[in-house]
Amino acid sequence: MDLAVTKQELQHLLSEVAFTRQYGFVVHTIADGVCSLNVPFQALFERPGGIVSGQVFMAAADVAMWLAIMTKLGLRDQSVTVEMKTNFLQGVRQEPFLCTATILKPGKRLIYGVAECMSTHGTLLTHHTITYMRLES
């Protein structure tokens, strides 16, 4: 199946949108309903105690799902997050990580999916369930 966007188009979007640009996300891979992002370590991500803040994992999961949806619906899609549940399983210190989002059910109104963040050593760091709502264009 042909994807509705290219990896280059998604990376360009990340560099153009203010709320994603600050994180430095890099599109790692895309497939039909799937997007993986490399999340580079930045000192501003650290919370007191030196671990990466949970909001960084949540932002990566949300953005990865947003882009996974675009692999099916294209860049013009206006879907928005309506619910996200996050489980923090393991912390990480001063390391990049990978976040992969996968659509489980692309409904007519709601899109359900999951995302997972993994360390560079393959340790599962977080698990997210995410629901997006498709808005009328």
C-alpha positions as CSV (number, residue, x, y, z in Angstrom):
1,M,0.0,0.0,0.0
2,D,1.3,3.5,-0.9
3,L,1.7,5.8,2.1
4,A,-0.1,9.2,2.1
5,V,3.1,11.0,3.0
6,T,6.9,10.5,2.7
7,K,9.4,10.4,5.4
8,Q,10.9,13.6,4.1
9,E,7.5,15.4,4.2
10,L,7.0,14.4,7.9
11,Q,10.5,15.5,8.8
12,H,9.9,18.8,7.1
13,L,6.7,19.2,9.1
14,L,8.5,18.6,12.4
15,S,11.0,21.3,11.6
16,E,8.3,23.8,10.6
17,V,5.8,23.3,13.5
18,A,6.8,25.3,16.6
19,F,5.5,22.8,19.2
20,T,7.6,20.0,17.7
21,R,10.7,21.9,16.7
22,Q,12.0,22.4,20.2
23,Y,12.3,18.6,20.8
24,G,14.6,17.9,17.8
25,F,12.6,14.8,16.9
26,V,13.9,13.0,13.8
27,V,11.7,10.6,11.8
28,H,13.4,7.2,12.0
29,T,11.0,5.1,10.0
30,I,7.4,5.1,8.7
31,A,5.1,2.5,7.4
32,D,1.3,2.2,7.0
33,G,-0.1,3.5,10.3
34,V,3.3,3.4,12.0
35,C,5.9,6.1,12.8
36,S,9.2,5.9,14.8
37,L,11.0,8.9,16.0
38,N,14.5,9.3,17.3
39,V,14.4,11.6,20.3
40,P,17.9,13.1,21.0
41,F,18.9,13.9,24.6
42,Q,18.9,17.6,25.5
43,A,20.0,18.9,28.9
44,L,16.7,20.9,29.1
45,F,14.8,17.5,29.2
46,E,16.3,16.7,32.6
47,R,14.2,17.0,35.7
48,P,15.8,17.4,39.2
49,G,17.7,14.2,39.8
50,G,18.9,13.9,36.3
51,I,16.3,11.7,34.6
52,V,14.5,12.6,31.4
53,S,11.2,14.3,32.2
54,G,8.0,12.4,31.6
55,Q,6.6,15.2,29.4
56,V,9.3,14.4,26.8
57,F,8.1,10.8,26.5
58,M,4.5,11.9,26.3
59,A,5.3,14.5,23.6
60,A,7.2,12.0,21.6
61,A,4.4,9.4,21.8
62,D,1.8,12.0,20.9
63,V,3.8,13.4,17.9
64,A,4.7,9.8,16.7
65,M,1.0,8.9,16.7
66,W,0.1,12.2,14.9
67,L,2.6,11.3,12.2
68,A,1.5,7.7,12.1
69,I,-2.0,8.9,11.3
70,M,-0.6,11.1,8.5
71,T,0.9,8.0,6.9
72,K,-2.8,7.0,6.2
73,L,-4.6,10.3,5.9
74,G,-2.0,12.7,4.6
75,L,-0.5,16.0,5.7
76,R,-3.8,17.9,5.5
77,D,-5.4,15.7,8.2
78,Q,-6.5,17.7,11.3
79,S,-7.0,14.9,13.8
80,V,-6.4,15.8,17.4
81,T,-5.6,14.0,20.6
82,V,-8.6,13.3,22.9
83,E,-7.1,10.9,25.3
84,M,-3.7,9.6,26.3
85,K,-2.7,7.2,29.1
86,T,0.9,6.8,29.9
87,N,2.8,4.2,32.0
88,F,6.3,5.1,33.0
89,L,8.2,1.8,33.3
90,Q,11.9,2.8,33.4
91,G,13.8,6.0,33.7
92,V,16.6,7.1,31.4
93,R,19.5,9.5,32.1
94,Q,21.3,11.6,29.5
95,E,20.4,9.2,26.6
96,P,18.5,9.5,23.4
97,F,15.6,7.1,22.9
98,L,13.3,5.8,20.2
99,C,9.5,6.2,20.2
100,T,7.2,4.1,17.9
101,A,3.5,4.7,17.5
102,T,1.2,2.2,15.8
103,I,-2.5,2.7,14.8
104,L,-4.6,-0.2,16.1
105,K,-8.0,0.9,14.8
106,P,-8.5,3.7,12.3
107,G,-12.2,4.4,12.9
108,K,-14.4,6.8,11.1
109,R,-14.4,9.2,14.0
110,L,-11.9,7.9,16.5
111,I,-8.4,6.5,15.9
112,Y,-6.9,4.2,18.5
113,G,-3.3,3.4,18.9
114,V,-0.3,2.7,21.1
115,A,3.2,4.0,21.4
116,E,6.3,2.8,23.2
117,C,9.5,4.5,24.0
118,M,12.6,2.3,24.1
119,S,16.2,3.0,25.2
120,T,19.1,2.6,22.8
121,H,19.7,-0.7,24.6
122,G,16.2,-2.0,23.9
123,T,14.7,-1.4,27.4
124,L,11.0,-0.5,27.4
125,L,10.8,2.9,29.0
126,T,7.1,3.9,28.5
127,H,3.9,2.5,27.1
128,H,1.1,4.8,25.9
129,T,-2.5,4.3,24.7
130,I,-3.7,7.2,22.6
131,T,-7.0,8.1,21.1
132,Y,-7.3,10.8,18.4
133,M,-10.5,12.3,16.9
134,R,-10.8,12.9,13.3
135,L,-12.0,16.4,12.6
136,E,-13.9,17.5,9.5
137,S,-11.6,19.2,7.1
